[in-house]
Amino acid sequence: MAFGGGIGLHPVQDKREYEMMMQDARLTLRGKGYYSADMLTLERKVRCKLDPNRGECVNPVE
């Protein structure tokens, strides 16, 4: 049985959707002043160093 509206049925697609959801959350929190843009840039560079195939590495918005 899958939880969260189908999570687990398509692992690759689920991972991409989760990454996009988290990116949206980071951008929202940055816009509200909770997150530093410099911190988010540094974190994105670390994530992209570890996994350059992430969508945010091709099209960085943070």
Backbone as JSON, one array per atom type, in Angstrom:
{
  "sequence": "MAFGGGIGLHPVQDKREYEMMMQDARLTLRGKGYYSADMLTLERKVRCKLDPNRGECVNPVE",
  "N": [[0.84, -1.18, 0.0], [0.6, 2.18, -0.86], [1.68, 5.31, 0.44], [0.83, 8.77, 0.97], [-0.47, 9.65, -1.4], [0.35, 8.01, -3.55], [3.08, 7.79, -3.43], [5.95, 5.91, -3.83], [5.16, 4.22, -5.83], [6.33, 4.93, -8.23], [9.42, 5.32, -8.1], [11.52, 7.02, -9.21], [10.14, 9.18, -10.4], [8.72, 10.0, -8.13], [10.84, 10.87, -6.52], [11.77, 13.08, -7.98], [9.49, 14.73, -7.84], [9.37, 15.13, -5.07], [11.8, 16.5, -4.68], [11.23, 18.84, -6.13], [9.1, 19.81, -4.62], [10.39, 20.33, -2.19], [12.2, 22.28, -3.05], [10.44, 24.33, -3.76], [9.45, 24.9, -1.21], [11.79, 25.84, 0.05], [12.27, 28.15, -1.47], [9.98, 29.64, -0.88], [10.32, 30.02, 1.88], [12.67, 31.49, 1.8], [11.74, 33.79, 0.53], [10.1, 34.77, 2.54], [11.92, 35.55, 4.34], [13.04, 33.75, 6.13], [15.06, 32.04, 5.31], [18.4, 32.41, 4.2], [19.56, 33.71, 1.14], [22.2, 33.33, 0.34], [22.93, 31.12, 1.9], [21.21, 29.17, 0.84], [22.18, 29.0, -1.76], [24.74, 27.95, -1.32], [24.04, 25.47, -0.16], [22.68, 24.32, -2.37], [24.81, 24.07, -4.17], [26.32, 22.12, -2.85], [24.48, 19.96, -2.87], [24.33, 19.58, -5.64], [26.93, 18.92, -6.25], [27.09, 16.42, -5.1], [25.07, 15.08, -6.47], [24.79, 15.61, -9.56], [22.73, 15.31, -11.4], [20.35, 16.27, -10.56], [17.38, 18.22, -10.93], [17.52, 20.9, -10.11], [20.14, 21.5, -10.49], [20.57, 21.82, -13.15], [18.89, 23.92, -13.75], [19.25, 26.33, -11.88], [17.58, 28.11, -9.32], [17.82, 29.06, -6.84]],
  "CA": [[0.0, 0.0, 0.0], [1.38, 3.41, -0.95], [1.28, 6.42, 1.3], [1.06, 10.1, 0.43], [-0.98, 9.87, -2.75], [1.02, 7.24, -4.57], [4.52, 7.74, -3.26], [6.43, 4.54, -3.78], [4.79, 3.49, -7.04], [7.28, 5.31, -9.27], [10.48, 5.93, -7.28], [12.25, 8.11, -9.87], [9.21, 10.3, -10.49], [8.45, 10.44, -6.77], [12.01, 11.61, -6.06], [11.75, 14.39, -8.66], [8.39, 15.52, -7.27], [9.78, 15.51, -3.72], [12.83, 17.52, -4.82], [10.57, 20.07, -6.54], [8.33, 20.28, -3.48], [11.33, 20.91, -1.23], [12.73, 23.51, -3.63], [9.39, 25.34, -3.6], [9.42, 25.27, 0.21], [12.98, 26.67, 0.33], [12.08, 29.46, -2.09], [8.96, 30.33, -0.09], [10.93, 30.44, 3.14], [13.61, 32.57, 1.47], [10.93, 34.96, 0.26], [9.57, 35.27, 3.8], [13.03, 36.0, 5.16], [13.49, 32.72, 7.06], [16.29, 31.45, 4.79], [19.34, 33.3, 3.52], [19.83, 33.34, -0.25], [23.58, 32.81, 0.28], [22.92, 29.77, 2.47], [20.55, 28.28, -0.11], [23.1, 28.8, -2.88], [25.77, 27.03, -0.85], [23.43, 24.14, -0.03], [22.43, 23.79, -3.7], [26.1, 23.65, -4.73], [26.68, 20.85, -2.21], [23.59, 18.93, -3.41], [24.68, 19.34, -7.04], [28.23, 18.23, -6.27], [26.83, 15.03, -4.76], [24.17, 14.49, -7.46], [24.64, 16.62, -10.6], [21.57, 15.04, -12.25], [19.16, 16.9, -9.96], [16.8, 19.27, -11.76], [17.97, 22.22, -9.66], [21.52, 21.71, -10.94], [20.47, 22.24, -14.54], [18.17, 25.18, -13.77], [19.27, 26.85, -10.51], [16.78, 29.3, -9.02], [18.1, 29.44, -5.46]],
  "C": [[0.89, 1.24, 0.0], [0.81, 4.48, -0.04], [1.5, 7.73, 0.56], [0.64, 10.27, -1.02], [-0.19, 9.17, -3.82], [2.53, 7.21, -4.45], [4.94, 6.28, -3.12], [6.11, 3.75, -5.04], [5.79, 3.74, -8.17], [8.44, 6.05, -8.6], [11.19, 7.11, -7.94], [11.37, 9.35, -9.97], [8.91, 10.87, -9.11], [9.6, 11.28, -6.23], [12.04, 12.99, -6.67], [10.67, 15.3, -8.07], [8.75, 15.99, -5.86], [10.82, 16.62, -3.78], [12.22, 18.86, -5.21], [9.76, 20.67, -5.39], [9.25, 20.95, -2.46], [11.93, 22.21, -1.75], [11.7, 24.64, -3.49], [9.33, 25.82, -2.15], [10.6, 26.17, 0.55], [12.8, 28.07, -0.24], [11.03, 30.29, -1.33], [9.55, 30.85, 1.2], [11.97, 31.54, 2.92], [12.84, 33.88, 1.26], [10.36, 35.6, 1.52], [10.66, 35.71, 4.76], [13.53, 34.99, 6.18], [14.83, 32.12, 6.63], [17.11, 32.52, 4.09], [19.58, 32.8, 2.09], [21.24, 32.77, -0.39], [23.65, 31.38, 0.82], [22.3, 28.78, 1.47], [21.44, 28.0, -1.32], [24.2, 27.8, -2.5], [25.22, 25.61, -0.74], [23.16, 23.52, -1.4], [23.72, 23.31, -4.33], [26.56, 22.32, -4.14], [25.81, 19.73, -2.78], [23.98, 18.57, -4.84], [26.04, 18.66, -7.18], [28.02, 16.74, -6.02], [25.97, 14.33, -5.81], [23.89, 15.52, -8.55], [23.43, 16.43, -11.52], [20.28, 15.65, -11.71], [18.68, 18.03, -10.88], [17.3, 20.66, -11.4], [19.39, 22.52, -10.12], [21.55, 22.2, -12.38], [19.86, 23.63, -14.64], [18.13, 25.77, -12.36], [18.43, 28.11, -10.36], [17.02, 29.78, -7.59], [19.39, 30.25, -5.41]]
}
